[in-house]
Amino acid sequence: MKQLLSLAILALGLSVGAVHAAETKQQSKMATCNKDAGDKKGDERKKFMSECLKKD
């Protein structure tokens, strides 16, 4: 029983770590696109950000 509980806790910890890494990658991409957008405003900025965030 203790082994099953330990395994479940380990699996949960690993899955949370993977989600955190994905968020960090997305946050980094958002920061880069935001910096590259510079002084763009309105529709021009929306279009730029949309295209930038879709890039791989």
Sine and cosine of phi, psi and omega as CSV:
sin_phi,cos_phi,sin_psi,cos_psi,sin_omega,cos_omega
0.00,0.00,-0.67,0.74,0.00,-1.00
-0.90,0.43,-0.58,0.81,0.01,-1.00
-0.91,0.41,-0.65,0.76,0.01,-1.00
-0.90,0.44,-0.69,0.72,0.02,-1.00
-0.90,0.43,-0.68,0.73,0.02,-1.00
-0.89,0.46,-0.66,0.75,0.02,-1.00
-0.90,0.43,-0.66,0.75,0.02,-1.00
-0.90,0.43,-0.67,0.74,0.01,-1.00
-0.91,0.41,-0.65,0.76,0.03,-1.00
-0.89,0.45,-0.70,0.71,0.01,-1.00
-0.89,0.46,-0.66,0.75,0.03,-1.00
-0.89,0.45,-0.69,0.72,0.01,-1.00
-0.88,0.47,-0.66,0.75,0.02,-1.00
-0.93,0.38,-0.62,0.78,0.00,-1.00
-0.93,0.36,-0.61,0.80,0.04,-1.00
-0.91,0.41,-0.63,0.77,0.03,-1.00
-0.89,0.46,-0.63,0.77,0.01,-1.00
-0.92,0.39,-0.64,0.77,0.03,-1.00
-0.91,0.42,-0.67,0.74,0.00,-1.00
-0.89,0.46,-0.65,0.76,0.01,-1.00
-0.90,0.44,-0.64,0.77,0.02,-1.00
-0.91,0.41,-0.66,0.75,0.03,-1.00
-0.89,0.45,-0.65,0.76,-0.01,-1.00
-0.89,0.46,-0.66,0.75,0.02,-1.00
-0.90,0.44,-0.70,0.71,0.00,-1.00
-0.91,0.42,-0.66,0.75,0.02,-1.00
-0.89,0.45,-0.64,0.77,0.03,-1.00
-0.90,0.44,-0.69,0.73,0.02,-1.00
-0.89,0.46,-0.67,0.74,0.01,-1.00
-0.89,0.46,-0.68,0.73,0.00,-1.00
-0.90,0.44,-0.66,0.75,0.01,-1.00
-0.90,0.43,-0.73,0.69,0.00,-1.00
-0.90,0.44,-0.64,0.77,0.01,-1.00
-0.88,0.47,-0.67,0.74,0.03,-1.00
-0.90,0.43,-0.69,0.72,-0.01,-1.00
-0.92,0.39,-0.45,0.89,-0.01,-1.00
-0.92,0.38,-0.43,0.90,0.06,-1.00
0.83,0.56,-0.82,-0.57,-0.08,-1.00
-1.00,-0.10,0.21,0.98,0.01,-1.00
-0.88,0.48,0.56,-0.83,-0.02,-1.00
-0.74,-0.68,0.35,-0.94,0.14,-0.99
0.86,0.51,-0.67,-0.74,-0.07,-1.00
-0.88,0.47,-0.57,0.82,0.01,-1.00
-0.88,0.48,-0.69,0.72,0.01,-1.00
-0.92,0.39,-0.68,0.73,0.01,-1.00
-0.86,0.52,-0.71,0.70,-0.01,-1.00
-0.90,0.44,-0.72,0.70,-0.01,-1.00
-0.87,0.49,-0.74,0.67,-0.03,-1.00
-0.89,0.46,-0.67,0.75,0.01,-1.00
-0.87,0.49,-0.74,0.67,0.00,-1.00
-0.92,0.40,-0.65,0.76,-0.02,-1.00
-0.90,0.44,-0.69,0.72,-0.04,-1.00
-0.95,0.32,-0.39,0.92,0.02,-1.00
-0.98,0.19,-0.36,0.93,0.00,-1.00
-0.90,0.44,0.47,-0.88,0.01,-1.00
-0.99,0.10,0.00,0.00,0.00,0.00
